[in-house]
Amino acid sequence: MVDAYSKWIDIHVMNSTTSEATIAKLQQTFATHGLCDLIISDSKEFADYVKLNGIEHRTSAPLHPASNGCAERAVQSFKEGMKKIKEGTVRKKLNRFLFNYRITPQSTTALVPSELLMKRKLKSRLDLVFPNIEKRVQERQQKKHYHDKKSVNRQINVGQGVFARNFAIGSKIKWIPGEVIKQSGPLSFHIKLPDGHVIRKKYYITSHQSTKLRLHKQRK
């Protein structure tokens, strides 16, 4: 079976080609892709089945495959492709042929069958050679989202109590309490200390949950 629009091919290994066996394979394909609008074949035996499912059925001339050119070209591609595959069982050879065929651009459409039929390309080993830009962007966005979720809230308001890092030489006190009295930049604040001094500092995150601020040396 070949889709006239996308050139997608479905091939089934069959021990019998009776109408009952053929209908069973049609149902298998329809279960994946849905019912089609039109079937062109050289047999009238399953006319009742297609009519029941609202499918238009046209017959080509028996023993004259050229009257159904699309199907005939698909048969020729299948035969030539199978001859090139030397190893494996019939089913393994068939799977390899179908996979390679479905990811290969067609001369009539210049696109691969899977892209026309399913709106996407099938991934193959060739894709491992080229970087997947979309996947790389998604991974980086996910990492940033995870980092943002783990980050401590950076919002500091005037009047908020904070701890400022004390860089005074000889002092054993590493952190001194203070109160935010002014914001002078996106991450820069003026802090009033308990002794009345006002210091300017830049805000940064430590491993502690409490807000801590790096103290600049200059004082006002």
Rosetta blueprint (number, residue, H / E / L):
1 M L
2 V E
3 D L
4 A L
5 Y L
6 S L
7 K L
8 W L
9 I E
10 D L
11 I L
12 H L
13 V L
14 M L
15 N L
16 S L
17 T L
18 T L
19 S H
20 E H
21 A H
22 T H
23 I H
24 A H
25 K H
26 L H
27 Q H
28 Q H
29 T H
30 F H
31 A H
32 T H
33 H H
34 G L
35 L L
36 C L
37 D L
38 L E
39 I E
40 I E
41 S E
42 D L
43 S L
44 K L
45 E L
46 F L
47 A H
48 D H
49 Y H
50 V H
51 K H
52 L H
53 N L
54 G L
55 I L
56 E E
57 H E
58 R E
59 T E
60 S L
61 A L
62 P L
63 L L
64 H L
65 P H
66 A H
67 S H
68 N H
69 G H
70 C H
71 A H
72 E H
73 R H
74 A H
75 V H
76 Q H
77 S H
78 F H
79 K H
80 E H
81 G H
82 M H
83 K H
84 K H
85 I L
86 K L
87 E L
88 G L
89 T L
90 V H
91 R H
92 K H
93 K H
94 L H
95 N H
96 R H
97 F H
98 L H
99 F H
100 N H
101 Y H
102 R H
103 I L
104 T L
105 P L
106 Q L
107 S L
108 T L
109 T L
110 A L
111 L L
112 V L
113 P H
114 S H
115 E H
116 L H
117 L H
118 M H
119 K L
120 R L
121 K L
122 L L
123 K L
124 S L
125 R H
126 L H
127 D H
128 L H
129 V L
130 F L
131 P L
132 N L
133 I H
134 E H
135 K H
136 R H
137 V H
138 Q H
139 E H
140 R H
141 Q H
142 Q H
143 K H
144 K H
145 H H
146 Y H
147 H H
148 D H
149 K H
150 K H
151 S L
152 V L
153 N L
154 R L
155 Q L
156 I L
157 N L
158 V L
159 G L
160 Q L
161 G E
162 V E
163 F E
164 A E
165 R E
166 N L
167 F L
168 A L
169 I L
170 G L
171 S L
172 K L
173 I L
174 K L
175 W E
176 I E
177 P E
178 G E
179 E E
180 V E
181 I E
182 K E
183 Q E
184 S E
185 G E
186 P L
187 L L
188 S E
189 F E
190 H E
191 I E
192 K E
193 L L
194 P L
195 D L
196 G L
197 H L
198 V E
199 I E
200 R E
201 K E
202 K E
203 Y E
204 Y E
205 I L
206 T L
207 S L
208 H L
209 Q L
210 S L
211 T L
212 K E
213 L E
214 R E
215 L E
216 H E
217 K E
218 Q E
219 R E
220 K L
